[in-house]
Amino acid sequence: MAIDLPDGSVVNLGIGMPQRVGEMIPRGREVILQAENGVIGIGANATDEQQDMDLIDAGKRPITLVEGASIVDHAQSFALIRGGHLDACVMGAYEVSVAGDLANWSTGGAKAPAVGGAMDLALGAREVIVLMKHLGRHGAPKIVARCSLPLTAPGVVTRIYTELGIFQPAGDRLIALGLATDLDEVRRLTPGITVDIHEEHVTLPRVDEEVQLPVHRRHLTHMEEN
């Protein structure tokens, strides 16, 4: 999905799979990566020789900085997030509903942490993109008609990327903007949900082909506007 982030955008990457997006941004494209702990302009992952535990992202991962990066305090960092200055945030999820509801902070267990900055990101970013596996670790679908887990925010998810394709929540159904498999398989692995395919959908390589998704955000934006 890294290829769909537009040049000049300011983006927050969540912990886990979303962190990999920063490694795959096309060469020559400037995407400014921000972290909740006050880093604006995250560079490549730090090598063993570069590691400085005073320079980490919100997931405590050692990082480097790009030229012109800034370090700000938490108040300024969350003013950026809550003030609507993030073009997008890329987050993982336990569940996403067809209405765009996001559940990504608790599985409902007694030891669940507080929701933290995920709530601010989900409500403050102009676009909320979910990057996740299509099924949970026990085989349950993660795109659902209605979330059963505690919500991070309702109705905020604009796009979902899984190994099966790119999807847009559409209120009462799911719209496939791009597929890495056939529509029947998507419907089988997303039970209880109406899955329609966009007339201008793109064909994506399967994940095991180890190639970058040949999708440009302008094409997806064009499809979403029609």
C-alpha positions as CSV (number, residue, x, y, z in Angstrom):
1,M,0.0,0.0,0.0
2,A,3.0,2.3,0.3
3,I,2.7,3.2,-3.4
4,D,-0.7,4.8,-2.7
5,L,0.6,7.4,-0.3
6,P,0.8,10.7,-2.2
7,D,4.0,12.8,-2.5
8,G,4.2,15.4,0.3
9,S,1.8,13.7,2.7
10,V,2.2,13.5,6.4
11,V,1.5,10.0,7.7
12,N,1.5,8.2,11.0
13,L,2.3,4.4,10.9
14,G,0.9,2.2,13.6
15,I,2.8,-0.6,15.3
16,G,3.2,-4.0,13.6
17,M,2.5,-4.5,9.9
18,P,2.0,-0.7,9.2
19,Q,5.6,-0.1,10.3
20,R,6.7,-2.0,7.2
21,V,5.1,0.6,4.9
22,G,7.8,3.1,5.6
23,E,10.4,0.7,4.1
24,M,8.4,0.4,0.9
25,I,7.7,4.0,-0.1
26,P,8.8,4.5,-3.7
27,R,12.2,6.1,-4.2
28,G,11.9,9.8,-5.0
29,R,8.6,10.2,-3.2
30,E,8.5,12.3,-0.1
31,V,6.2,11.0,2.6
32,I,6.8,12.6,6.0
33,L,6.4,10.0,8.7
34,Q,5.2,11.1,12.1
35,A,5.1,9.3,15.5
36,E,3.0,10.1,18.5
37,N,6.0,10.6,20.8
38,G,7.0,13.7,18.9
39,V,9.0,12.7,15.9
40,I,8.2,14.4,12.5
41,G,10.4,13.0,9.8
42,I,11.2,9.4,10.6
43,G,13.9,7.9,8.3
44,A,15.1,4.3,7.8
45,N,15.3,1.8,10.7
46,A,18.4,2.3,12.7
47,T,21.2,-0.3,12.2
48,D,23.0,-1.8,15.2
49,E,25.7,0.9,14.9
50,Q,23.1,3.7,14.6
51,Q,20.8,2.7,17.5
52,D,20.2,5.4,20.1
53,M,17.5,4.5,22.6
54,D,16.8,8.2,23.0
55,L,15.7,8.2,19.4
56,I,12.8,5.8,19.0
57,D,9.3,5.8,17.5
58,A,6.1,5.3,19.5
59,G,6.6,1.5,19.4
60,K,10.1,1.9,21.0
61,R,11.7,0.9,17.7
62,P,15.2,2.6,17.1
63,I,14.9,4.9,14.2
64,T,16.9,7.5,12.1
65,L,15.8,10.9,11.0
66,V,15.5,12.4,7.5
67,E,17.1,15.7,6.7
68,G,14.9,18.5,8.1
69,A,13.2,16.3,10.8
70,S,11.8,17.8,13.9
71,I,11.4,16.6,17.5
72,V,8.5,18.1,19.4
73,D,6.9,17.5,22.8
74,H,3.8,15.4,23.3
75,A,1.5,18.5,23.5
76,Q,2.6,19.7,20.1
77,S,2.6,16.1,18.6
78,F,-1.0,15.6,19.7
79,A,-2.0,19.1,18.6
80,L,-0.8,18.0,15.1
81,I,-2.9,14.8,15.3
82,R,-6.0,16.3,16.9
83,G,-5.9,19.4,14.7
84,G,-6.4,17.4,11.5
85,H,-2.9,17.9,10.1
86,L,-2.2,14.3,9.4
87,D,-3.1,13.3,5.8
88,A,-3.4,9.7,6.8
89,C,-2.7,7.2,9.5
90,V,-2.1,3.5,8.7
91,M,-3.2,1.2,11.5
92,G,-3.7,-2.5,12.3
93,A,-7.0,-3.8,13.5
94,Y,-8.7,-6.7,15.3
95,E,-12.0,-5.9,13.5
96,V,-13.3,-3.4,11.0
97,S,-17.0,-3.1,10.1
98,V,-18.6,-2.4,6.7
99,A,-19.6,0.9,8.3
100,G,-16.0,1.8,8.8
101,D,-16.0,1.2,12.6
102,L,-12.5,0.5,13.9
103,A,-11.7,-1.9,16.8
104,N,-7.9,-2.1,17.3
105,W,-7.1,-1.5,21.0
106,S,-8.6,-4.4,22.9
107,T,-9.7,-8.0,22.4
108,G,-12.0,-7.7,25.4
109,G,-9.7,-9.4,27.9
110,A,-9.3,-8.3,31.5
111,K,-5.7,-7.2,30.8
112,A,-6.5,-4.9,27.9
113,P,-4.5,-1.7,27.9
114,A,-6.1,1.7,27.6
115,V,-7.0,2.9,24.1
116,G,-4.2,5.5,24.1
117,G,-3.2,7.5,21.1
118,A,-5.1,5.2,18.6
119,M,-8.3,7.1,19.4
120,D,-6.7,10.5,18.6
121,L,-5.3,9.1,15.4
122,A,-8.5,7.5,14.3
123,L,-10.5,10.7,14.9
124,G,-7.9,13.2,13.8
125,A,-6.3,11.9,10.6
126,R,-8.0,12.9,7.4
127,E,-7.8,9.3,6.1
128,V,-7.7,6.2,8.2
129,I,-6.2,3.2,6.4
130,V,-6.2,-0.3,7.9
131,L,-3.5,-2.8,7.0
132,M,-4.1,-6.2,8.4
133,K,-4.5,-9.9,7.7
134,H,-7.9,-10.8,6.3
135,L,-8.5,-13.5,9.0
136,G,-7.5,-13.5,12.6
137,R,-5.1,-16.0,14.1
138,H,-7.9,-18.5,14.8
139,G,-9.4,-18.1,11.3
140,A,-12.2,-15.7,12.2
141,P,-12.9,-12.9,9.7
142,K,-11.7,-9.5,10.7
143,I,-14.0,-7.5,8.3
144,V,-17.4,-7.9,9.9
145,A,-20.9,-6.6,9.6
146,R,-20.7,-5.2,13.1
147,C,-17.8,-5.0,15.5
148,S,-18.1,-7.2,18.6
149,L,-14.9,-5.7,20.3
150,P,-14.6,-2.3,22.0
151,L,-14.4,0.4,19.4
152,T,-11.5,2.7,18.9
153,A,-13.7,5.1,16.8
154,P,-16.9,4.7,14.8
155,G,-17.2,5.2,11.0
156,V,-13.6,6.4,10.4
157,V,-12.0,3.7,8.2
158,T,-11.7,4.8,4.6
159,R,-9.8,1.9,3.1
160,I,-8.7,-1.6,4.1
161,Y,-5.7,-3.5,2.7
162,T,-5.4,-7.2,3.2
163,E,-3.6,-10.0,1.4
164,L,-6.8,-10.6,-0.6
165,G,-7.2,-7.0,-1.9
166,I,-8.1,-3.4,-1.3
167,F,-11.5,-2.7,0.1
168,Q,-13.7,0.3,0.9
169,P,-16.3,0.2,3.6
170,A,-19.6,1.4,2.1
171,G,-22.0,1.4,5.0
172,D,-24.0,-1.8,4.3
173,R,-21.5,-3.5,2.1
174,L,-17.8,-3.8,1.1
175,I,-16.5,-2.5,-2.2
176,A,-13.5,-4.3,-3.7
177,L,-11.2,-1.7,-5.4
178,G,-8.5,-4.2,-6.1
179,L,-8.3,-8.0,-5.9
180,A,-5.3,-10.4,-5.5
181,T,-7.7,-13.3,-5.7
182,D,-11.1,-14.0,-7.2
183,L,-14.2,-12.5,-5.8
184,D,-15.7,-15.8,-4.7
185,E,-12.8,-16.4,-2.4
186,V,-13.2,-13.0,-0.8
187,R,-16.9,-13.6,-0.3
188,R,-16.1,-17.0,1.3
189,L,-13.6,-15.6,3.7
190,T,-15.9,-12.6,4.5
191,P,-19.1,-14.3,5.5
192,G,-22.3,-12.4,6.3
193,I,-21.2,-9.4,4.3
194,T,-22.2,-8.2,0.8
195,V,-19.0,-7.8,-1.2
196,D,-19.3,-6.0,-4.5
197,I,-16.5,-5.3,-7.0
198,H,-15.9,-1.8,-8.4
199,E,-16.3,-1.7,-12.2
200,E,-12.9,-0.1,-12.5
201,H,-11.2,-2.5,-10.0
202,V,-7.6,-3.4,-10.5
203,T,-6.0,-6.8,-10.5
204,L,-3.2,-7.2,-7.9
205,P,-0.4,-9.7,-7.6
206,R,-0.8,-12.4,-4.9
207,V,1.2,-11.7,-1.8
208,D,3.4,-14.7,-2.4
209,E,4.6,-13.2,-5.7
210,E,6.8,-10.8,-3.7
211,V,6.2,-7.8,-5.9
212,Q,5.0,-4.3,-5.1
213,L,1.3,-3.6,-5.7
214,P,1.0,-1.7,-9.0
215,V,-1.8,0.6,-7.8
216,H,-1.7,4.4,-7.8
217,R,-3.7,6.4,-5.3
218,R,-5.0,8.7,-7.9
219,H,-6.7,5.7,-9.6
220,L,-8.2,4.6,-6.3
221,T,-9.4,8.1,-5.5
222,H,-11.0,8.3,-8.9
223,M,-12.9,5.1,-8.3
224,E,-14.0,6.2,-4.8
225,E,-15.5,9.4,-6.3
226,N,-17.6,7.5,-8.8
